Amino acid sequence: MSSSQKRGRAEITIQEMGLQDAMHATIGGWGAKALNGGQKRRVSICIKILTRPSLLFLDEPTSRLDSATSYHVMT
């Protein structure tokens, strides 16, 4: 997979998970724009689905998410 294809897949996954606003945020570190708990959870899920697995097991994927975000993650 080419570099541009990887970037494209990452951007699509970010959009699918509703993380466009946090796309350029640094995770961790001092003075960086911090992600909230729900965003961190969605980033974790994004990492898992980047390879487009045919089957994905997630342990409580919607814990610590509000109802709207939970719905978005599950659809």
MODELLER restraints for C-alpha pairs under 7 A, 6 or more apart:
rsr = mdl.restraints
at = mdl.atoms
rsr.add(forms.Gaussian(group=physical.xy_distance, feature=features.Distance(at['CA:9:A'], at['CA:50:A']), mean=7.00, stdev=0.5))
rsr.add(forms.Gaussian(group=physical.xy_distance, feature=features.Distance(at['CA:10:A'], at['CA:50:A']), mean=6.64, stdev=0.5))
rsr.add(forms.Gaussian(group=physical.xy_distance, feature=features.Distance(at['CA:13:A'], at['CA:46:A']), mean=6.32, stdev=0.5))
rsr.add(forms.Gaussian(group=physical.xy_distance, feature=features.Distance(at['CA:13:A'], at['CA:50:A']), mean=6.74, stdev=0.5))
rsr.add(forms.Gaussian(group=physical.xy_distance, feature=features.Distance(at['CA:14:A'], at['CA:20:A']), mean=6.17, stdev=0.5))
rsr.add(forms.Gaussian(group=physical.xy_distance, feature=features.Distance(at['CA:14:A'], at['CA:46:A']), mean=6.93, stdev=0.5))
rsr.add(forms.Gaussian(group=physical.xy_distance, feature=features.Distance(at['CA:17:A'], at['CA:42:A']), mean=6.55, stdev=0.5))
rsr.add(forms.Gaussian(group=physical.xy_distance, feature=features.Distance(at['CA:17:A'], at['CA:73:A']), mean=6.41, stdev=0.5))
rsr.add(forms.Gaussian(group=physical.xy_distance, feature=features.Distance(at['CA:25:A'], at['CA:33:A']), mean=5.77, stdev=0.5))
rsr.add(forms.Gaussian(group=physical.xy_distance, feature=features.Distance(at['CA:26:A'], at['CA:32:A']), mean=5.96, stdev=0.5))
rsr.add(forms.Gaussian(group=physical.xy_distance, feature=features.Distance(at['CA:26:A'], at['CA:33:A']), mean=6.39, stdev=0.5))
rsr.add(forms.Gaussian(group=physical.xy_distance, feature=features.Distance(at['CA:27:A'], at['CA:34:A']), mean=6.45, stdev=0.5))
rsr.add(forms.Gaussian(group=physical.xy_distance, feature=features.Distance(at['CA:27:A'], at['CA:35:A']), mean=6.72, stdev=0.5))
rsr.add(forms.Gaussian(group=physical.xy_distance, feature=features.Distance(at['CA:28:A'], at['CA:34:A']), mean=6.78, stdev=0.5))
rsr.add(forms.Gaussian(group=physical.xy_distance, feature=features.Distance(at['CA:37:A'], at['CA:64:A']), mean=6.97, stdev=0.5))
rsr.add(forms.Gaussian(group=physical.xy_distance, feature=features.Distance(at['CA:38:A'], at['CA:64:A']), mean=6.34, stdev=0.5))
rsr.add(forms.Gaussian(group=physical.xy_distance, feature=features.Distance(at['CA:38:A'], at['CA:65:A']), mean=5.25, stdev=0.5))
rsr.add(forms.Gaussian(group=physical.xy_distance, feature=features.Distance(at['CA:62:A'], at['CA:70:A']), mean=5.26, stdev=0.5))
